[in-house]
């Protein structure tokens, strides 16, 4: 996706797996949650991102929409 948007190489980093989320979130500028699965609970990584006051980009699915307002990274 970063390549198709013509971002310079290395400016976007995809991180997945069992890494220490707190240390990664501490250095992140924004968190993109890319799952379109119907979540049964609010994703833990988004709670952590919001606790670090990081802006989030997430799909418009009911469980996320329930707690996150458009144009805002605050819980409703």
DARA-V583375 format. One record per residue. N is the residue number from 1. RES is the residue in one letter. SS is DSSP state (h for helix, s for strand, l for the rest). PSI is psi as a letter, one per 20 degrees, with the letter a starting at -180 (999 if undefined). D_FIRST is the distance of its C-alpha to the first C-alpha in whole Angstrom. Layout:
N;RES;SS;PSI;D_FIRST  N;RES;SS;PSI;D_FIRST
This chain:
1;X;l;g;0  2;X;l;g;4  3;X;l;g;5  4;X;l;h;5  5;X;l;j;6  6;X;l;k;9  7;X;l;q;9  8;X;l;q;12  9;X;l;p;11  10;X;l;i;13  11;X;l;h;12  12;X;l;p;9  13;X;l;p;11  14;X;l;p;10  15;X;l;p;14  16;X;l;r;16  17;X;l;a;19  18;X;l;l;23  19;X;l;r;22  20;X;l;n;24  21;X;h;h;22  22;X;h;g;25  23;X;h;h;24  24;X;h;g;20  25;X;h;h;21  26;X;h;h;23  27;X;h;i;21  28;X;l;q;18  29;X;l;h;17  30;X;s;q;15  31;X;s;p;15  32;X;s;p;12  33;X;s;o;14  34;X;l;j;12  35;X;l;p;15  36;X;l;j;16  37;X;l;q;19  38;X;l;o;23  39;X;l;q;24  40;X;l;i;27  41;X;l;r;27  42;X;l;p;25  43;X;l;p;22  44;X;h;h;24  45;X;h;h;21  46;X;h;h;21  47;X;h;g;24  48;X;h;g;24  49;X;h;g;21  50;X;h;h;24  51;X;h;h;27  52;X;l;j;25  53;X;l;k;24  54;X;l;p;21  55;X;s;q;19  56;X;s;q;17  57;X;s;p;14  58;X;s;q;15  59;X;l;q;16  60;X;l;m;19  61;X;l;q;21  62;X;h;g;25  63;X;h;h;25  64;X;h;g;22  65;X;h;h;24  66;X;l;h;27  67;X;l;i;27  68;X;s;p;24  69;X;l;q;25  70;X;l;p;22  71;X;l;k;22  72;X;l;q;23  73;X;l;k;23  74;X;l;q;26  75;X;s;q;28  76;X;l;999;30
